[in-house]
Amino acid sequence: MLVFRSLLFNFALYLSTIVQMVFWTPFYFLSPRKASWYIPKFWARSCLWLMKVICGSRADIRGMENLPSGPFILAPKHQSFWDVLAFFPYLEDPLFILKRELRWIPFFGLYIIKQRLIPVDRGKKGKALRDAIALTRVEMQEGRQLIIYPEGTRRPPGAEPAYKWGIAEIYSELGLPVVPVAHQAGLFWPRRKFLRHPGTIHGRFLPPIPPGLGKEAFMARLVAETEAACDAILVETADGPNPPPFPEIAAKRLAELKAAKGS
């Protein structure tokens, strides 16, 4: 049944994406840029609804009171495609920094260009970061909310943190608060696997880190607060009803946490 539901969900996800992209295209491109965000947000919510109905995986996202008004940086943990869908609908005018190659995808690239998302040429490394900061600064003057994944790539649940220094540079240059986001969605929607496990996916917007800290102090606080919240969610998920199977890395981290609590 798990395999069947997972296959059905993946089919429904791709079909819904194609149908919605075709259906919404006239509305999207004829709407003002900011107003057109309604369509990607609707699509993201519909994907999560499909996951709930087909796979029995519901999202429990809390901490919306921690989202500041005006411009800020959102820094989610990155474990699967779920965290790409789940959080941006809560933002008024989100902004992503993404690989420039995504703009070359037929049709989809036009959606990206419409929202003035920030393309990055990863081959240029340091120059790419400087260019991205310059473009982002202009966009943030309109009160937008930047979403950046501090670890840069998807990491399995329970893995050792591997935060990139780029977010500290962006934080320092932009002078904006950073809202860490914790979750353990990789337990339910694993990276590079098609299985989708039932249960409750907990997501938490954490209290914002204020601007003005030194880069090292900021990084230490971002890592400590995000990882502590992720650890708490890992334990909550394991102790909750209908927990998903824990892969080896997550099971090892869970054992460490429970041993530390018992000592």
Order of alpha helices (4+ residues) and beta strands (2+ residues): alpha-alpha-beta-beta-alpha-beta-alpha-beta-alpha-beta-alpha-beta-beta-alpha-alpha
